[in-house]
Amino acid sequence: MKRKVITTGDGSKTIQIEEWNEQYHSIHGALQEALHVFIKTGLQYCYSEGKEESLKNISILEIGFGTGLNALLTAIEAEKLRLKIDYVGVEAYPVSYEELQQLNYTQIISNTTQDLFDVIHESSWGKQENISPFFSIKTRKQFFNDITDKEVFDLIYFDAFGARVQPELWTEDIFKIMFKALKQNGVLVTYSAKGSVRRAMQTVGFTVERLPGPPGKREMLRATK
């Protein structure tokens, strides 16, 4: 399928699959969406909730590693919070080097983050790499329904393509896999707020909240095991 790099509403770029009219990130703002859905509503929430228990380590699974934007922002946040994060990014169809070169996240965030972005993408598939004292990453080339982790993760970034184009990624079967992969009290966050998605999550055992969405989207979902 033909892909091209486009500019979103906040000036940050993303990749569009033209045949589907679907993007890796929100057309209203790739960076804004990632910061709101995954960092603020996911990582910062889990960190603040865990403070009383002296939570020092958080294990994260990203469903749809894609451009690596969520991983980059998480690595930056780990440094700010002095929080050790073990990050696993799952992606069946990795982004090409040529596409990565067209993305402008580091120019918008800070030019000093370019080396970090490069190192994240240079990490070997299937091998855990220590990127900094606070952030390690393991990227896995894998289909989502092949995930077999059990009670490993504190937080899941569910960033798959939308249910409009890939409904099979938003089913009870997939959310059962996510539920099993999370530790007790673990959290899953996603940009989606579809009623069918919320009901599928609830059916497999999640407690689900509807929360304000990122720019251009009224709501999003946060699910807790």
C-alpha positions as CSV (number, residue, x, y, z in Angstrom):
1,M,0.0,0.0,0.0
2,K,1.2,3.5,-0.9
3,R,2.4,5.6,2.1
4,K,3.4,9.2,2.3
5,V,4.6,11.6,5.0
6,I,2.1,14.4,5.8
7,T,2.1,17.4,8.1
8,T,-0.6,17.3,10.9
9,G,-2.4,20.2,12.6
10,D,0.3,21.0,15.1
11,G,3.1,21.0,12.5
12,S,4.4,17.6,13.4
13,K,4.5,14.9,10.7
14,T,3.0,11.5,10.4
15,I,2.7,8.7,7.8
16,Q,-0.5,8.3,5.8
17,I,-1.7,5.1,4.1
18,E,-3.5,6.7,1.1
19,E,-5.6,3.6,0.2
20,W,-7.2,3.6,3.7
21,N,-7.1,7.4,4.3
22,E,-5.6,6.4,7.6
23,Q,-2.7,7.9,9.5
24,Y,-0.2,6.7,12.1
25,H,-1.2,9.7,14.3
26,S,-4.0,12.2,14.4
27,I,-4.2,14.6,11.5
28,H,-5.1,17.3,14.2
29,G,-1.6,16.9,15.7
30,A,0.6,13.9,16.0
31,L,2.7,15.3,18.8
32,Q,-0.3,16.7,20.7
33,E,-2.2,13.4,20.5
34,A,0.8,11.3,21.7
35,L,1.5,13.7,24.7
36,H,-2.2,13.7,25.7
37,V,-3.2,10.1,25.3
38,F,-0.1,8.2,26.1
39,I,2.1,10.5,28.3
40,K,-0.4,12.5,30.3
41,T,-3.3,10.1,30.5
42,G,-1.2,6.9,30.6
43,L,2.4,7.3,31.9
44,Q,1.9,10.3,34.2
45,Y,-1.3,8.8,35.6
46,C,0.4,5.5,36.4
47,Y,3.3,7.3,38.0
48,S,1.2,9.5,40.2
49,E,-1.0,6.5,41.1
50,G,2.0,4.5,42.2
51,K,3.8,7.2,44.2
52,E,2.4,6.0,47.6
53,E,3.8,2.5,46.8
54,S,7.2,4.1,45.9
55,L,6.9,2.9,42.3
56,K,10.3,3.3,40.7
57,N,10.0,1.0,37.6
58,I,7.2,0.9,35.0
59,S,7.0,-1.7,32.3
60,I,5.2,-0.5,29.1
61,L,3.9,-2.4,26.1
62,E,3.2,-0.4,22.9
63,I,0.8,-1.9,20.5
64,G,1.8,-0.3,17.2
65,F,5.4,1.0,17.5
66,G,5.1,2.8,14.2
67,T,7.2,6.0,14.0
68,G,8.7,5.6,17.5
69,L,7.1,8.9,18.6
70,N,5.5,7.4,21.7
71,A,8.8,5.7,22.7
72,L,10.8,9.0,22.2
73,L,8.4,10.9,24.4
74,T,8.4,8.2,27.0
75,A,12.2,8.1,27.1
76,I,12.2,11.9,27.6
77,E,9.6,11.7,30.4
78,A,11.5,8.9,32.1
79,E,14.5,11.2,32.4
80,K,12.3,14.0,33.8
81,L,10.6,11.8,36.4
82,R,13.8,9.9,37.2
83,L,11.7,6.8,36.6
84,K,13.1,3.5,35.2
85,I,11.0,2.3,32.2
86,D,11.3,-1.0,30.4
87,Y,9.6,-0.5,27.1
88,V,8.5,-3.1,24.6
89,G,7.3,-1.9,21.2
90,V,5.4,-4.4,18.9
91,E,5.2,-3.8,15.2
92,A,4.4,-6.1,12.3
93,Y,5.4,-3.7,9.6
94,P,8.3,-1.5,10.6
95,V,8.6,2.0,9.2
96,S,11.4,2.5,6.6
97,Y,14.6,4.4,7.1
98,E,13.5,6.8,4.4
99,E,10.2,7.6,6.1
100,L,11.9,8.1,9.4
101,Q,14.2,10.7,7.8
102,Q,11.2,12.8,6.8
103,L,9.8,13.0,10.4
104,N,10.3,16.2,12.3
105,Y,9.6,15.3,15.9
106,T,13.0,16.2,17.3
107,Q,13.0,19.6,15.5
108,I,9.7,20.5,17.3
109,I,10.6,19.0,20.7
110,S,14.3,19.8,20.8
111,N,17.2,19.2,18.5
112,T,19.0,17.7,21.4
113,T,16.6,14.7,21.2
114,Q,17.7,13.7,17.7
115,D,20.4,11.3,19.0
116,L,17.9,9.7,21.3
117,F,15.4,9.2,18.5
118,D,18.2,7.7,16.3
119,V,19.3,5.3,19.0
120,I,15.8,4.1,19.6
121,H,15.4,3.2,16.0
122,E,18.9,1.7,15.7
123,S,18.1,-0.8,18.4
124,S,18.1,-4.4,17.2
125,W,14.8,-6.1,16.7
126,G,14.2,-8.7,19.4
127,K,17.0,-7.5,21.7
128,Q,16.6,-5.4,24.8
129,E,18.8,-2.3,24.6
130,N,19.7,0.1,27.4
131,I,19.2,3.6,25.9
132,S,19.8,5.5,29.1
133,P,19.9,4.9,32.9
134,F,16.2,5.4,32.9
135,F,15.0,3.8,29.6
136,S,15.5,0.4,28.0
137,I,13.7,-0.8,24.9
138,K,13.0,-4.0,23.1
139,T,11.2,-3.9,19.7
140,R,9.4,-7.0,18.5
141,K,8.4,-7.7,14.9
142,Q,5.2,-9.5,15.8
143,F,1.5,-9.6,15.0
144,F,-0.6,-8.4,18.0
145,N,-2.6,-11.7,18.2
146,D,0.7,-13.6,18.7
147,I,1.5,-11.8,22.0
148,T,1.8,-14.3,24.8
149,D,3.1,-12.2,27.7
150,K,1.4,-12.9,31.1
151,E,1.2,-10.2,33.9
152,V,4.3,-8.5,32.7
153,F,3.3,-4.9,32.0
154,D,2.1,-1.9,34.2
155,L,0.9,0.1,31.2
156,I,-0.2,-0.6,27.6
157,Y,-0.2,2.1,24.9
158,F,-2.8,0.7,22.5
159,D,-2.0,2.7,19.3
160,A,-3.2,0.3,16.5
161,F,-4.7,1.6,13.3
162,G,-8.3,2.6,13.8
163,A,-11.3,0.2,13.9
164,R,-12.6,1.7,10.7
165,V,-9.8,0.1,8.7
166,Q,-8.6,-2.8,10.9
167,P,-11.6,-3.8,13.1
168,E,-9.9,-7.2,13.8
169,L,-7.4,-5.3,16.1
170,W,-10.2,-4.0,18.3
171,T,-12.0,-7.2,19.3
172,E,-12.6,-9.2,22.5
173,D,-9.9,-11.6,21.4
174,I,-7.3,-8.9,21.2
175,F,-8.3,-7.3,24.5
176,K,-8.2,-10.7,26.2
177,I,-4.5,-10.8,25.2
178,M,-4.0,-7.3,26.5
179,F,-5.8,-8.1,29.8
180,K,-3.5,-11.2,30.3
181,A,-0.4,-9.2,29.5
182,L,-1.1,-6.6,32.2
183,K,-0.3,-6.9,35.9
184,Q,-3.1,-6.5,38.4
185,N,-4.2,-2.8,38.4
186,G,-2.4,-2.3,35.1
187,V,-3.7,0.3,32.7
188,L,-4.4,0.4,29.0
189,V,-4.8,3.8,27.2
190,T,-6.0,4.4,23.7
191,Y,-7.1,7.3,21.5
192,S,-10.3,5.4,20.5
193,A,-13.6,6.0,22.2
194,K,-15.9,3.8,20.1
195,G,-18.7,2.2,22.0
196,S,-17.9,-1.2,20.5
197,V,-14.3,-0.9,21.7
198,R,-15.4,0.1,25.2
199,R,-17.8,-2.9,25.4
200,A,-15.2,-5.3,24.2
201,M,-12.8,-4.1,26.9
202,Q,-15.5,-4.4,29.6
203,T,-16.5,-7.9,28.4
204,V,-13.0,-9.3,29.0
205,G,-12.8,-7.7,32.5
206,F,-11.5,-4.2,32.2
207,T,-13.0,-1.3,34.1
208,V,-13.2,1.5,31.5
209,E,-13.3,5.3,31.8
210,R,-14.2,7.7,29.1
211,L,-11.9,10.7,29.3
212,P,-11.4,14.0,27.4
213,G,-9.6,13.3,24.2
214,P,-6.7,15.1,22.4
215,P,-7.3,18.1,20.1
216,G,-9.8,17.2,17.4
217,K,-11.3,14.3,19.4
218,R,-13.9,14.6,22.1
219,E,-13.1,11.4,24.1
220,M,-10.6,8.6,24.6
221,L,-10.6,5.5,26.8
222,R,-8.5,4.3,29.7
223,A,-9.0,0.8,30.9
224,T,-7.8,-0.8,34.2
225,K,-7.3,-4.4,35.1
